[in-house]
Amino acid sequence: MQHPLQMGILAVLASVMLLLAVGCGSGSGGGGGGLFAGGGIGGTGITSGTITGFGSVFVNGIEFETDSSSFDVDDDNAASQDDLDIGMVVTIVGTVNDDGVSGNAVSIVYDNEVEGPIANDPVEDADMTTKTFTVFDITVIADRDATVFSATDYASLSKDDIVAISGFFDGSRVLNATWIKKQGELSLGSSEVEIKGTVAGFNNVDTFKLDGVTVKFDGTTDLSKIPGGVIADGQYVEVKGVLNTATAIFAQRIELEAEGFEDSEDAVSIEGLVADFNGLGDFKVSGQRVDASAADFSPQSLAASLGNGDKVEVEGLVTGGVLRAAEVQQRGGTIKIGARVTGVGTTLSLEVVLGGPAITVLIDTQTQMEDDELDVEPFSLADIQEGDELLIEGFVAAGGAVVATQLQRKVLDAYELQGPVDAADGDDSAGSVTILGVTIATDRDTRFEAVDDESDIPGTDFYNQVMPGDLVKFQDNVPVNGYADEVGFED
């Protein structure tokens, strides 16, 4: 069983009740029940999602002022905003202004999903874009471009690194990392670790199991956040302690963790991955049951395509233990662009193929922005200049523009474009592929990848198989020349 939200939910809800008692109707409030969404009405509520930018703190499209906020970062209630990082999944209690895109945070809580040693040599996928490894019993996926790395990087992830991880679980309990920080190297008997799970096999004295991990405690262990200080099978807990063996922890502190949100008249906004999808009226996001049968979808096409693994933001009220979504927004995306900036304004123009048509990209308050080239922080649209190289992930909105959910400024090894095929024609010796109106040529030196992403196929086979609408990626290695070095089907 996974812990879906990375905070003490009951403490958060208590803070909301206090806010309702003293804060509603004052300042920029408006009635409780306002939604945390661009264009939503103001009010008091809770939002859980990835930090996408600073200055103040940007989460789920809201710019939260933090001048009077309290911070709790991995159980350190003396923390400050400086202890937060882009990519961390946080929970904010606060008020949202009537504009729906700004507000004030009363409290910001962050908690690692897991902290421990990488148990195996990370395994890289065929496209060399993700690495998979385990920490305790948890399978973790790190994305070269989408995961934010601190004190390490994608290339340096190694067995026995002690890492703290934030992210989202999918329906198979795979943790898709949004943030990874290296804390040190494994040293049995001294490495501090953190794990969440359901107590099982308690011996009624001092030992229990969290999945495959043995937890031992004694009279020195802090049990102040366990009701009555009594451990019992079935409790969902967080354990912090010292790793004595690869699968045994001595607990310094054990805390009861709440799962999901209690019923409330306050708005709740959750970012995460769709799981247990049984239709629009019955699915989960970050472990929270959702009914989106009456929701508005952005983009509208999301309603027809929503399924397990999609990254979304859901907003609404919780009644009967179910979040009744008023709005569902796409937060991930299958569009990937690596290109040069040719125009900067309220939107960006990106040129993938030199001399080819530019792709229009929209940036909003929900776009996670990183500067891996110059390390500008906070990094915003105002810092981007013509000639910069950007790597973007997003989706196609109504009108054909790409909405960026993630943006990185970095020196590119290749220009690339992933999206649905408009047209394709050719054979082993010559051809072309058009995606989002951008056409790139192929020749006999182009490598074509099969649907399984594990093998190469002849160009003629690729062109015989590809159909309009198929998700395909092409790549032109630097120095770019307008001919694809690689073309392949994507999942």
C-alpha positions, 0 to 999 in steps of 0.5 A: 500500500502506498502513501499517496500524499506527502504530508501529515494530512490531518495536520493540514486539515486542522490548519484549514479549519483554523483558517476558516475560523479566522480568515474567510471573507478577509483580504482577498478571500471570498467564500470557502470552496474556491478552486485552486485553478487558473481563473478559479474563484478565491477562497481557502483550501489545500493544494498538493503538487510539484513546485514549479518555480520560485520568487514566491512559490508556484504550485499547481498554477498558483503563485503563493506569497510566503512572507508569513508562511510556516514551513515544515520540510521533512519534519523540520518545522524550523525550515524556510523557503530556502530548504525547498527545491523545484520538483519537490511535491509539497502541500500548501494550506492557504488562500487564493485570490479572486484572479485564481492564479495568486494567493497566500500560503499559511503553511507549506509541508514537504516530506520525502517519499523515501530516503535510502540506498540505491540497491542495484546498478540503475538500468537505463532504457533503450532511448537513454532517457530513463533509469530504473532502480530500487530503494528498499522495496520501491521501484523508482524511475528517474527521467534524464530531463523531467527529474530534478537532481540535487547534489547528483545528476542523471549520469551519476546515479549509482548503487549504494548512493543514499538518495532522498526522493519526491515524486508520484506513484503509479498504479503499480507502486512505481515511484516516478521521481520528480526530485532526487537528492544524493545525501551520501554513500551507504554506511551500514550502522550510520546511514539515516533512512526514511520509509513509509508503509503498512505495519505487518508481522508485529511481534507485540514487542519491538519488531515489525515489517514494512513490506520487505524491511525489518523495523526494530525499535526500543524505549529510545524511539520517538512514538509521540505521533503514534496514538497512545504510543501503541504500534499495531498491524495495519497502521500506515507509518513513516519510519526514520532511523539508521540502516543496520543491514540492507533490509533492517532499520533501527527506528529513531522515530515512528509516525502515523501517516494519514491517507487521503483527505477527509471530507471538507467544505474547502477546495482541494487540488491534487497533482499526480498520476491516474491509477485504478481507472474505471471510467471518469467517475471512478479513478485515483490520483495520488491515492485519492479516489476521484469522481470526474464525471461532472468535471470540465477537462483541459484540454477537452480531448483529455476526457476521451483519452484519460487513463492510467499513468496520465499526469493530471491535476484534479480540483474539487471538494471531498465528500464521502471520501471522494474528490468530486472534481470540478476540473481536471487538467493535463499536467504531463504530455507526450509532446517533446521538443528540443530546439532553438528559440527563434522568438520570445514574447508572450509565447515562445517560437522554437525551431527544430529543423533549421529553416523549417517552420517554428513551433509555438509554445505557451508558458503558464504558471504551471510550467516547471522551469529549470535553467541547467545552462546558466543556473539562473534562479528563479528562472522565468520566461523573462530570462529566455533569449533568442538563440537559447536551446530549450528542452520542453515537454507538454501537450497540444492545446486547442488551436494547435499551440503546445502548452509546456508543462516542463521547460529546461534551458540546456545545451542540447546534444541533439534537436528532437521532436516527439508527437503524432505523425502528420505524414510520412513517406519513404524507404531505406534510402530517402524519405521524410517525417512530418510532426506538428507541421515540421518535416525532417528528411531521412536518408540511408544513415538514419537509424529507425527504431521498432515499436518495441524500442529494443531493435532497429528496423529497415527504413522501408519497414518503418514507412510501411508501418507508420500511420498518421497519428502514431506517436513518433520521435525524430532526432537530429544530432548536433551539429544539426543538418536537417537529416534525422539521425534517429526516428522511432515509434514511442509508447 
